[in-house]
Amino acid sequence: MTRTTANSYFWLGCRNSAPFIFVAAPFGLLFGVLAAEAGLNLVEIMTFTVTVFAGAAQFTALQLMQEEAPTLIVLASALAVNLRVAMYSASLTPFLGAAPLWQRALAAYFTVDQSYSLSIIRFELEPGMTVPQRMAYFFGTNSLIAPVWYTATLVGAVMGARIPESWALDFALPIAFLAMIGPMLRTHAHMLAALVSILVSILAVGVPYNLGLLIAGCAGMVTGAYAELVMTRRGTWA
Amino acid sequence: MNATPAFDPVTLWAVIVGMAVGSFALRFLFIGLVGSRAMPEWVLRHLRYTAVAMLPALVAPLVAWPAATGGQPDMPRMSAAAVTFVVGYLTKNVIAAILSGAVTLYALLYLLGV
């Protein structure tokens, strides 16, 4: 099967993203429910979820607001949790940077864990893709997930009522992210990066304002990059 | 329905607007402003390890100290996390990993009568 048109890449992205419905739906539902329980009304919840469009950061902000943290701390912490999307943006730039500005602005809004991880795997797998094909694939990965995320948040917000704790929705985020980590560990450098990031994040858990995440993430990145450099020099880099 | 009092609207909207602007700015920073200009190799080398460094750092504390148990280490959640990771690593299949993890979590929560 040859996929020559941007259109077919859009649908490929759409199909590849289908499993993530089972991530986005419970996650969006949970945000809607928790936000409603925290006292946000429907308009506030939906404005929040549509304009920010970043699950982990939204949960962080909600949590800190409930702890009555100062507004600046809430913003700094939630944006720190979301700093990884800046790195995703940088990572996608070599592949999508040549697209028109309006497409890049739209892509920026849609840069989330799922669209990034699916796209970067595809772009590395098929180096011959054109920029329009890559953009089509990228938007394809969001064509299901984004509407599902908005709708699930709305349903959660309207339900407002407690979701039974037996559903253990609290653990949807860790499971979703863990599932993505396994397939990323392609080289020893990737494994070292993940290992260091786990160790540092555990050690830095007492660091205030979620800064432990940033410290651990940076430590992991530097470790991976350095390991790659050392292995390249030794001639052991695949 | 509103057991908890709503937040002060000014504070709430400051957070929403600040996060909307901030989140977009973070995402637009590179793809929008750098565009097709070439980036130095050392930058790209670090960026290759972004996801593999940030996601474990985000997850590890949530697995070690789950919010649902008030931060107490929890056998079903730790087991589900381990199964999810191992299945993901071995099969390279994200959905298989998620389903295995979810089944493990529900089975253990049920068996332990939680």
Chai-1 contact restraints between the chains, C-beta under 6 A:
chainA,res_idxA,chainB,res_idxB,connection_type,confidence,min_distance_angstrom,max_distance_angstrom,comment,restraint_id
A,P19,B,I95,contact,1.0,0.0,6.0,A-B,restraint_1
A,A38,B,T4,contact,1.0,0.0,6.0,A-B,restraint_2
A,G39,B,N2,contact,1.0,0.0,6.0,A-B,restraint_3
A,G39,B,T4,contact,1.0,0.0,6.0,A-B,restraint_4
A,G39,B,P5,contact,1.0,0.0,6.0,A-B,restraint_5
A,G39,B,A6,contact,1.0,0.0,6.0,A-B,restraint_6
A,T47,B,I16,contact,1.0,0.0,6.0,A-B,restraint_7
A,F48,B,I16,contact,1.0,0.0,6.0,A-B,restraint_8
A,T51,B,A20,contact,1.0,0.0,6.0,A-B,restraint_9
A,V52,B,M19,contact,1.0,0.0,6.0,A-B,restraint_10
A,V52,B,A20,contact,1.0,0.0,6.0,A-B,restraint_11
A,V52,B,S23,contact,1.0,0.0,6.0,A-B,restraint_12
A,A54,B,S23,contact,1.0,0.0,6.0,A-B,restraint_13
A,A61,B,V15,contact,1.0,0.0,6.0,A-B,restraint_14
A,M65,B,F7,contact,1.0,0.0,6.0,A-B,restraint_15
A,T71,B,T11,contact,1.0,0.0,6.0,A-B,restraint_16
A,T71,B,A14,contact,1.0,0.0,6.0,A-B,restraint_17
A,V74,B,V15,contact,1.0,0.0,6.0,A-B,restraint_18
A,L75,B,G18,contact,1.0,0.0,6.0,A-B,restraint_19
A,A78,B,M19,contact,1.0,0.0,6.0,A-B,restraint_20
A,L79,B,G22,contact,1.0,0.0,6.0,A-B,restraint_21
A,N82,B,S23,contact,1.0,0.0,6.0,A-B,restraint_22
A,R84,B,M54,contact,1.0,0.0,6.0,A-B,restraint_23
A,V85,B,L26,contact,1.0,0.0,6.0,A-B,restraint_24
A,V85,B,R27,contact,1.0,0.0,6.0,A-B,restraint_25
A,A86,B,L26,contact,1.0,0.0,6.0,A-B,restraint_26
A,A86,B,L29,contact,1.0,0.0,6.0,A-B,restraint_27
A,M87,B,T50,contact,1.0,0.0,6.0,A-B,restraint_28
A,S89,B,R27,contact,1.0,0.0,6.0,A-B,restraint_29
A,S89,B,L29,contact,1.0,0.0,6.0,A-B,restraint_30
A,S89,B,F30,contact,1.0,0.0,6.0,A-B,restraint_31
A,S89,B,I31,contact,1.0,0.0,6.0,A-B,restraint_32
A,A90,B,F30,contact,1.0,0.0,6.0,A-B,restraint_33
A,A90,B,L47,contact,1.0,0.0,6.0,A-B,restraint_34
A,S91,B,L47,contact,1.0,0.0,6.0,A-B,restraint_35
A,S91,B,T50,contact,1.0,0.0,6.0,A-B,restraint_36
A,L92,B,I31,contact,1.0,0.0,6.0,A-B,restraint_37
A,T93,B,F30,contact,1.0,0.0,6.0,A-B,restraint_38
A,T93,B,I31,contact,1.0,0.0,6.0,A-B,restraint_39
A,T93,B,V34,contact,1.0,0.0,6.0,A-B,restraint_40
A,G97,B,G35,contact,1.0,0.0,6.0,A-B,restraint_41
A,G97,B,S36,contact,1.0,0.0,6.0,A-B,restraint_42
A,A98,B,S36,contact,1.0,0.0,6.0,A-B,restraint_43
A,R104,B,I31,contact,1.0,0.0,6.0,A-B,restraint_44
A,R104,B,G32,contact,1.0,0.0,6.0,A-B,restraint_45
A,A105,B,G32,contact,1.0,0.0,6.0,A-B,restraint_46
A,A108,B,R27,contact,1.0,0.0,6.0,A-B,restraint_47
A,A108,B,F28,contact,1.0,0.0,6.0,A-B,restraint_48
A,A108,B,I31,contact,1.0,0.0,6.0,A-B,restraint_49
A,A108,B,G32,contact,1.0,0.0,6.0,A-B,restraint_50
A,T111,B,R27,contact,1.0,0.0,6.0,A-B,restraint_51
A,G160,B,M1,contact,1.0,0.0,6.0,A-B,restraint_52
A,A168,B,L105,contact,1.0,0.0,6.0,A-B,restraint_53
A,D170,B,A67,contact,1.0,0.0,6.0,A-B,restraint_54
A,D170,B,A68,contact,1.0,0.0,6.0,A-B,restraint_55
A,F171,B,R77,contact,1.0,0.0,6.0,A-B,restraint_56
A,P174,B,V59,contact,1.0,0.0,6.0,A-B,restraint_57
A,P174,B,L62,contact,1.0,0.0,6.0,A-B,restraint_58
A,P174,B,V63,contact,1.0,0.0,6.0,A-B,restraint_59
A,P174,B,A81,contact,1.0,0.0,6.0,A-B,restraint_60
A,I175,B,T84,contact,1.0,0.0,6.0,A-B,restraint_61
A,I175,B,I98,contact,1.0,0.0,6.0,A-B,restraint_62
A,I175,B,G101,contact,1.0,0.0,6.0,A-B,restraint_63
A,F177,B,L55,contact,1.0,0.0,6.0,A-B,restraint_64
A,F177,B,V59,contact,1.0,0.0,6.0,A-B,restraint_65
A,L178,B,V59,contact,1.0,0.0,6.0,A-B,restraint_66
A,L178,B,A81,contact,1.0,0.0,6.0,A-B,restraint_67
A,L178,B,T84,contact,1.0,0.0,6.0,A-B,restraint_68
A,L178,B,F85,contact,1.0,0.0,6.0,A-B,restraint_69
A,A179,B,T84,contact,1.0,0.0,6.0,A-B,restraint_70
A,A179,B,G88,contact,1.0,0.0,6.0,A-B,restraint_71
A,A179,B,V94,contact,1.0,0.0,6.0,A-B,restraint_72
A,A179,B,A97,contact,1.0,0.0,6.0,A-B,restraint_73
A,A179,B,I98,contact,1.0,0.0,6.0,A-B,restraint_74
A,M180,B,V94,contact,1.0,0.0,6.0,A-B,restraint_75
A,I181,B,L55,contact,1.0,0.0,6.0,A-B,restraint_76
A,I181,B,P56,contact,1.0,0.0,6.0,A-B,restraint_77
A,G182,B,F85,contact,1.0,0.0,6.0,A-B,restraint_78
A,G182,B,G88,contact,1.0,0.0,6.0,A-B,restraint_79
A,G182,B,Y89,contact,1.0,0.0,6.0,A-B,restraint_80
A,P183,B,G88,contact,1.0,0.0,6.0,A-B,restraint_81
A,P183,B,K92,contact,1.0,0.0,6.0,A-B,restraint_82
A,M184,B,V52,contact,1.0,0.0,6.0,A-B,restraint_83
A,H190,B,V52,contact,1.0,0.0,6.0,A-B,restraint_84
A,A193,B,Y49,contact,1.0,0.0,6.0,A-B,restraint_85
A,A193,B,V52,contact,1.0,0.0,6.0,A-B,restraint_86
A,A193,B,A53,contact,1.0,0.0,6.0,A-B,restraint_87
A,A194,B,V52,contact,1.0,0.0,6.0,A-B,restraint_88
A,A194,B,P56,contact,1.0,0.0,6.0,A-B,restraint_89
A,S197,B,A53,contact,1.0,0.0,6.0,A-B,restraint_90
A,S197,B,P56,contact,1.0,0.0,6.0,A-B,restraint_91
A,S197,B,A57,contact,1.0,0.0,6.0,A-B,restraint_92
A,I198,B,P56,contact,1.0,0.0,6.0,A-B,restraint_93
A,I198,B,A60,contact,1.0,0.0,6.0,A-B,restraint_94
A,S201,B,A57,contact,1.0,0.0,6.0,A-B,restraint_95
A,S201,B,A60,contact,1.0,0.0,6.0,A-B,restraint_96
A,S201,B,P61,contact,1.0,0.0,6.0,A-B,restraint_97
A,I202,B,A60,contact,1.0,0.0,6.0,A-B,restraint_98
A,V205,B,P61,contact,1.0,0.0,6.0,A-B,restraint_99
A,L213,B,A57,contact,1.0,0.0,6.0,A-B,restraint_100
A,L213,B,L58,contact,1.0,0.0,6.0,A-B,restraint_101
A,A216,B,A57,contact,1.0,0.0,6.0,A-B,restraint_102
A,G217,B,A53,contact,1.0,0.0,6.0,A-B,restraint_103
A,G217,B,M54,contact,1.0,0.0,6.0,A-B,restraint_104
A,G217,B,A57,contact,1.0,0.0,6.0,A-B,restraint_105
A,G220,B,A53,contact,1.0,0.0,6.0,A-B,restraint_106
A,M221,B,H46,contact,1.0,0.0,6.0,A-B,restraint_107
A,M221,B,Y49,contact,1.0,0.0,6.0,A-B,restraint_108
A,M221,B,A53,contact,1.0,0.0,6.0,A-B,restraint_109
A,G224,B,Y49,contact,1.0,0.0,6.0,A-B,restraint_110
A,A225,B,R45,contact,1.0,0.0,6.0,A-B,restraint_111
A,A225,B,H46,contact,1.0,0.0,6.0,A-B,restraint_112
A,A225,B,Y49,contact,1.0,0.0,6.0,A-B,restraint_113
A,E228,B,R45,contact,1.0,0.0,6.0,A-B,restraint_114
